[in-house]
Amino acid sequence: MRKKKDGAEGETKKVESTYNAQALRMSIKGGLDASQLMQKFGIKHKQTLKMHVQKLSTNDKTFYDVPGLFVRAMNRPKVNAKGEIKLLIKNLDFESNPPKENDEFNVSVIDGKIVLELIQIEI
């Protein structure tokens, strides 16, 4: 895969893949989970790690189970590059009285937990 350099006309640089079959195999057999593998190999996206594990599985004709690789992140929100946490109401379990459009919340952090309190506005 080739990518153009900024400002240099006609020059290209090669984007190196971090795929190393032997190191990946040993790390998986060593019990590392997906986030540890991503950190160790400098992989930024989980999809890239999935492709590397799939390639390794195909080459070895063996299934490799990597903990945390196929965990859906929809109900595990993360802080994005802008410093935001986005929550989808449909992914949260409200027993009764789900929030509606334009509802407001008080946000507090208690013992390392983010607590949202619905503000009851009386009309």
PyMOL commands that set and color helices and strands:
alter all, ss='L'
color gray80, all
select helices_A, chain A and resi 21-29+34-41+46-60+89-91
alter helices_A, ss='H'
color red, helices_A
select strands_A, chain A and resi 2-4+12-14+105-110+113-118
alter strands_A, ss='S'
color yellow, strands_A
deselect
rebuild
show_as cartoon
